[in-house]
Amino acid sequence: MSAMPEGDRASVLRQFHALTKPRVIQLIVFCALIGMVLAVPGLPTGAQAGLALVACLGIYLVAAAAAAFNCIVEQGIDARMKRTAWRPTARGELGNVQTLIFSALLCGLGSSILYWWVNPLTMWLTFATFVGYAVIYTVILKPLTPQNIVIGGASGAMPPVLGWAAMTGDVGPEALILFLIIFLWTPPHFWALALYRVEDYRKAGLPMLPVTHGSEFTRLQVLLYTFVLFAACLLPFVYGMSGWLYLAAAVVLGSGFCLYAWVLWRDYSDLLARKTFRFSLIHLSALFAALLIDHYL
């Protein structure tokens, strides 16, 4: 039997890599790393830095496994949506059995790394996040309720908790504050996307908020969530986790997000919804980067 040509092998590897949703995974690992850094007072020792790298690898692998499993469950939905029709499972380039084996291998390897080289608590929390996202959110909540993003957002908010647990072996109030920030950030982030992708979601039969309650109601919810998020983003300063640099960044970023949401509520356009969605990504990344910088000042 002849070996697979080099070009074909590279193409298959790219397809498997695409299943892991690399951009999403990068943000997950970044948020987990922030949790790890904040859990260690001052500069980390060599051993702590090594532990953080191993934990990031384990979390990356399990998160990638959840993303691949999600592609199996949503294969039909992905094929009907422009945003996701390119995925290898939606195009039929990778079969469900192949993808399931790939997901199981990643999950098993990542869980083993976390259990044996980090700590059992981090492994179980990460595995629970896998179940929460790949099963509870994707299989149960997403097709049944327009509040899917709100409830399912708990899984997406877990990375800093995982990072904190990896370094300390427990879950402190600081980790829960970081969890709360991402939990409250998730609905306005995804609803901004859903507003300009509403026809995709309607065609796919998913009960996203703009489909079930309309654009105006969704825009109001985005605005209200950004107000609550603004307050939550002040908690690291109030609790003593951070200093004035972080507070300044939180106020500027939070004000920007609220302004986008206010204008979106008052005068909607698909272009503005797209800009709001993109700013939400900048908001979270820059906010956590500010936490990181402030930690070492």
Secondary structure, 3 states (H helix, E strand, C coil): CCCCCHHHHHHHHHHHHHHCCHHHHHHHHHHHHHHHHHHCCCCCCHHHHHHHHHHHHHHHHHHHHHHHHHHHHCHHHHHHCCCCCCCCCCCCCCCHHHHHHHHHHHHHHHHHHHHHHCCHHHHHHHHHHHHHHHHHHHHHHCCCCCCHHHHHHHHHCCHHHHHHHHHHCCCCHHHHHHHHHHHHHHHHHHHHHHHHCHHHHHHHCCCCHHHHHHHHHHHHHHHHHHHHHHHHCCHHHHHCCCCHHHHHHHHHHHHHHHHHHHHHHHCCCHHHHHHHHHHHHHHHHHHHHHHHHHHCC
